[in-house]
Amino acid sequence: MKQLQINKKKIINDPVFGFINLQSEVVFDLLENPVFQRLRQIKQLGLSYLVFPGANHTRFEHAIGATHLMRQAIAVLRLKGHEISNEEAEAVTIAILLHDIGHAPFSHVLENSLVNVPHEEISLLLMQKLNREFNGKLDLAIKIFTNQYKKQFLHQLVASQLDMDRLDYLSRDSFFTGVAEGTVGIDRIIKMLNVYDDKLVVDIKGIYSIEKFLISRRLMYWQVYLHKTVVAAEFLLINVLKRAKELISRGETLFATPTLKVFLENNILPDSFRKNIEINGKEVLTWYTLLDDNDILISIKEWQDHPDTVLSTLAKSISNRKLPRTLLREKPLSAKAEEKYLTKITETIIPDPELAKYFLMTGVIANNAYDKSHENIYVLNKDGSIKEINDASDINLTALTKTVTKYFVCYPKELDIY
């Protein structure tokens, strides 16, 4: 019987960048893999859709968009005389395609509740797993991803302060939230990319686009990623999962999808992944690849009718968008003020002082658009010298390098304290 030939040179119609060509059969096969397809079920911006109704795009779309930008960046650098072999081009493309493959549902929420492992580490574990399935075809991609390859600028295209990840998510998130301040000149930024002494730099002609990029990043963090209502929703979800885990640990019956139940019933630590610990006949990493937004939302929907007042009330708050009031402050909440809130909660919501703590959420959020302590952005002058962006710019970018910290307190609107 004649074997069916599959066309792997696909064209994808992306709402942000238009038609995207998949130029690699390996990239196509990775995209078709169930581990990557899972990203279709994980929203890029978590619970932000409760504030921005259009923010329903997924990490699947983001990964494809970043891959498209990587192809453009490779073409630009080659035109400027920098040697990038076909093998390196495919490897760095694979690295950016898979950079978010280890993300948990609802972004960083589960990293602070059920899975005590950074998503970057899980991404690497999944890349290594895929590499075994693909008979070593991801060897070079993994070296680039972990910055173990001789050409450092390739890693910087994947993970730096001016990588393809950031260029895509700023434009994509701006598009789907409708927040115009996040719009950046991606085409110009990519065309201005260059390499100097094995470092990714920007031609001096692109300096204004970089200034706009940094300002847009700062604005998007305050307007979208750290929006006070989004923060409230995320911490509410953390408390819902915390309460569910507590009830299960006490032996109470609680609905949960089989996959979510694994993470509610067990204390998942980094070694659980590294040592391939098995639970119910499957490795923890395998269970993780089955976990997505649907597991969380379906379970929360059922928890609305649970007899536990804390769980049901918090679940209803998320399902029906009855979110707490959020105040941003310049200083942390004092112990005296916290006691005032808790007293009000025991009088209004639930009489148990310990359970009242589930309804008061405090914390800190921080934003800096340009982290000089991490890795600088350099501008390449026409005379061949380079300058750090702050020194090259004719405007004061100090505000963008400064970490701005705000403290928040979330409490039920019924309290009406202020």
N, C-alpha and C positions, 0 to 999 in steps of 0.2 A: 504494500500500500504506500502510495506517495505521501510523504510527510508534508503537512500544511506549513507553508512559509508565512510567518507573522511579520508584518511591516512594523518595525520598531522605530522608524524615523517619523515620529508623530508630530503634529502641530496642535498646540493648545491655545485656545482663545482666552486670554487673561483680561479681566476688566480694567486692570491698571496699565499694563504694558502692551496690550494688543496680542498679536499672534506670536507665540513662543515656539521655537523649534527644538525638539529633542534630538540632538545630533549624535548621541551615543547609545549603542545597544545595551551597554552595561547600565547606564543611567535609566533607560527604559525598564530593564529587568528589576532594578532596585525600586523604582517607582511602583511597579506592579506587586512588589513583595508585601504580604499582609502587615509586616511590622511598620512599613512606611504608610500603607493605606489607612492605618489606625489614625494618622494625623488628620484625616478627614473628619473625625469625630471629636477633635479637640479644638475649641475656639482659640483663636490667636489672642484675644483680649479677655478671656475668662468671663467674668460677670459684668463686664463693661456694657453689654447690651441692655442692661437694666437702666443705664443712663443714656447711652447712644443706641437707639433702636436698630441702626444699620450695622452695628459692630458684630456681625455674625460670621465673619470670614474665619478661616481655619488655618492651622499651622501647615496644612498640606499646601494651600495656595501660596503661603509665605515662602515655603521651601522652594517651590517651583519658580517663584519670582526672583528669589535670591540667586538661584541657579542661572536664570536668564541674564541677570546683571553680571554674574561671574564670567559668562561667555563674552559679554561685551568688553569687560575689563581686560581679559586675556588678549582679545583682538587689538585693543588700543596699545597695550604694552608691547606686543609683537611689532606693531607698526613703528614704534619708537626705538626699535632695534634691540629689545631685551629678549634673550633666548628663553623660550618656553617650549619644551618638546611636546609632542602630542600626548605622550604618556603623562607628563606633568599637568597638562591642560585638563585631561580627563580626571586625574586624581584630585586636583583642587576643586573641580566641578562636583565630584562625588562628595568631597569633604563639606562643601557648603550645602549640598542637597540633604545631607544627613545630620547637619549640625544641631537640629532641634528634635531629632528622632527620640530622644529620651525624655521629652517634656511630659510631665504629669498633667492630668486634667486640671483645668482652671489654673493654669500657669503655676505660680509659686505657692498656691494655697496648700496643696497636698505636701509640699516639701516642709511645711511648717505644722503638719498634723499627722498624716498617716505614713509618709515615706521620708525618713530622715536622711536622705541622700540627695546631693545636688544633681540637677538634671544633666549637667555636663558630664558627670561621671557615668551616669546611666547611658547617655548617648554613646560614650566611648565603649562601654560594655556591649551595647547593641551593634555597634560598628564591627567590633571584634567577632561577634556571633555571626553577623552577615558575611564577614570575611571568610569564615570557615565554610559557610554555605556556598560562597562564590569562589572557592579554591584559591584563595590568596589574592584575588583581583583588587582587593581594597588595601593592600599593604602600604602602597605609597600614599593613598588618601589618609590613612591613619597616621602616618608619619607627619604629614602636613598638618593635620588636625591637632596633633599633640605638640607641634613645633619642634619635631625631631629631625626635620629635613634640612639639608644644607642651604636651601634658598628660603630665607626667613620671610621675604616679601610675599611668598605664596601663602604662608600662614596668616600674614596680616590681612590678606584679602578675605580670609575666613573669619578671623577674630582680631579686631583692633578697634581703635576709635573712629576708623573710617572704612569699615568693612562692608561687604555686600549685604550682610544681615541687616545692619542699621539702615542702609540706604533703602532696602526694600520695606522694612517694617514702618519706617517713618512715612513713606509715601502711601503704603497700603492702608495703614491705620488712619491716616489723614483722610484718605478717600472714603473709607467705609464709616467713619464716625462723622464726617462732614466738617471736621475741624480744619479749616483752611490754613491755619498757622503752621501745620506740619508739612506743607508742600515744599519740596526742595528741588533744585535743578539737577536731577540725577544724571541726565545725559551729559551736561557740561562737566559735572564733577568727575564722571568716569573718563571723559575725554581728556581731562587735565591730570589724570593719574600718571605717575612716572616712578622710576626706581633709581635710587641713589645709594651707593655703597650697601646694596642688598636690603635697603629699607624702602618701604612704600612712601612716596612723597607726592606733593601736588605742585604742578607748574604754577609759577607766580600769577599767570593769567587767570587762574581759578580761585584766587584768594577770596574774592567776594562771595563766590558760591559756597566756600567752606564756612565763612562767617555766617551766612544765611543758614547753612546746615546746622551749625552749633546753636544758633538762636532758636531755630525751629525745634530742635531736640529739647531744649529747655522748656519751651512753651508746651510741647506735647506732653511732657512729664507732668506739669502742673494741671493742664487742661484735661488730660485723658488718663494717663497711667496712674497718677496720684490724685485724681479727682476725689474729693472727700466722700462722695456718695459711693464711688467704686470701692474705696478703702473700707467703708462701712460694710458693704456687701461681702467683701472678701473675708473680713474678720468675723462676720456673722456666720459664714460658711465654715470657717475654722472651728468656731464654737459648736456648730451643729455636729460636725464630725467628732469633735472631742467628746461631746455628750453621748453620741451613739457608741463610741468606743468604750466609754465608761459603763454604760448600761450592759453592753455585751460582756464586759469583764466581770460583771456581777452575776452573770448567768441569766439575764433577762432575754426574752424572745424579741427579736427585732428583725424586721424584713430588711434584706439587702440582697443585691444580685450576688451570685456565687463568687464573682471576681472581687467585688468590693468587700465581701465578708472575709476574704483571706486577709485583707489589710486592716480590717476592723478587729479581727480576732487575734492577730499576731503582732508582736513588736518587731517591725521591719527595720533592721539596722544595715549600715553599709556592708558588713560582713555577710549578711543574708544574700546579697547579690554577688559579692566577690567569691564566696565559697560555694555558690550554686546550691544553696539550701533548698530542699524540696518540701513543699506543703501540699498535701492532698494529691500526691503523685505528679506534681509539676514543679519545676524550678521557679523561684521567686521572680526571676527575670521574665520567664514565660507568662506568669500571671500578670506582671506589669504591662506586658504588651497587649493584654486583653482588657486593660482598664482604660476607660475613656469618660467623657463628660456624661454619656448616657447612664452609666452605672450610678453616678452621683445624683443626677436629676431624678431618675426613676425612684431611687430609694428615698430621696427627700420628699417626693410627692406622696409616697406611702406613709412617711413619718408624720405627716400632718394630722393623722388620726390616732397616733400612738397615745396611750394613757399617760405617759410621762409628760408633765406640763412643760418642762423646759424644752424637750425635744420637739414636741408638737408645735409649740409657740414659735420657736426659732425656724422650724421647717415652713410654717405658714408665712413667716416674714419674708423668706426667700421666694417661695412659690408665688405669692400674691404681691410681691414687691412692696411689702410694708416694712420699709427699711428704717433703721434707727436714725435719730437726729445726730448730726456730726458737727462738732465744733473744732476749729483749728486754733491752736494756742501757741504763744511764743515760749511758754514754759511748761514743764510736765505738771500734771494734775497733782496737787498736794494731797497728803494723806487725809487731812481734814475735809477737803472738798470731795475726795473719793468716798469717804464715810457718809457725807451728805447725800450723794447719789445713791449709794447702796441702801440707805435708810428709806429714801423715797421709793426705791424699787421694791423693798419688802412691804411697804405700805400699799403699793399700787399693783404690782405684778405678781409677786410670789413671796410668801411669808418667811421662807427659809433663807437666812443670811448667806449661807454657803452657796445655795443655788442662785441667789440674786447676782452673784459674780458673773454668771453666764450672760447677763443682760447689760453689763457695763464693760465696754472695751476701750482700752487706752493704749497708746503706743506712739511711735515716732516715725515720720517719713522724711526722707532726705533726697535732695536733688542737686546734682552738678552736671552740667552739660559736657564739660571737658575736664577729665581727670588727669592732670599733669603728672601726678605721682605714679600713674599706671603706664602710660605710653603716649608720647607726644605726637602731634601732627606737625610735619615739617613741610616748608614751602621751598621749592627749588627755584632759585633766581636765574636770570638769563646768563650771568657770568659763571654759572656752575656751582655756586655756593648755596648752602641751605640755611634756613632760619626757622626757628620754632614759630608756630603760628602767632603767638602773642607778640613776638618781636617783629614779625613781618607785617602785622596788621596796623593800619593807621587809626583804628578805633580801640578803645579800652575793653579788652575781653576778660578783665579780672573777675567781673561778676559771673562769668560762665565757668570759671575755674573754682570759684568759691562754693563750698557745700552749704546749701541753704537747708536748715532743719526746721521742721514744724512738728508740733505735738498735737495729737488729736484725742478727743473723747467722744465715744458713741454711746448713746443711751436711748431708751424707748421714748417715743414722742409723747406718750401719755403722761410722762413725768412733768413736762412743762415747767422745768426749773427756771429757764431763762426766757 
